Amino acid sequence: MRIPRARITAPAVHACLFVVAYTYWLLFEKSAHDNSRLDLMAIVWVADLPISVLASFLTLGIGLSVVGRAQIAFAFTVWFVLGTIWWYFLGISIEAWIRRFSKKAGTVRGLNS
C-alpha cells in the first residue's frame, strides 16, 4: 500500500483533526475549559502556530469593540481554512525535503510520481 503524497495527506489530517477537536470543544469543553489542562484545541493551536495566532487575535476582538458569536465563528472558519492551506504548503515542503535527502542517499522510492 502506498502512502499518498504529503501535500494531500498533511492538509487532510489537519482538517480531520481540526473538525474532531472543534466538535469535542463544542460538545464537552466550551463551558468547562480549564487553562491548566492540555486539550485537543491546544494541540491544534500549537500545530497551526502562525495561523492560530491570527485566529486568536480575531477571537479576542483586537481592535474591535464587541466580540460576538459571529466573530468567533468567523475566526474559527478562518483558522480552519488558512490552517489547511498552510498544511498544504508544508506538505509540499515535506515532499521537497524527502526528495532532497533521498537523492543524497541514492533512492527516490518514497515518493509517488
WORAHU-V986889 format. One line per field, one symbol per residue. ss: DSSP state (~ for helix, > for strand, _ for the rest). phi: phi as a letter, one per 30 degrees, with the letter a starting at -180 (. if undefined). psi: psi as a letter, one per 40 degrees, with the letter a starting at -180 (. if undefined). A space follows every 50 residues. Layout:
ss->???
phi->???
psi->???
This chain:
ss->_____~~~~~~~~~~~~~~~~~~~~~~~~__________~~~~~~~~_~~ ~~~~~~~~~~________~~~~~~~~~~~~~~~~~~~~~~~~~~~~~~~~ ~~~~~________
phi->.cddeddcdddddddddddddddddddbcecbdbddcdcddddddddced ddddddddddidicdbccdddddddddddddddddedddddddddddddd dddddjbbddcdc
psi->hihiidedddddddddddddddddddddedefhheehhaddddddddfdd dddddddddefheidhhadddddddddddddddddddddddddddddddd ddddeeifdeih.
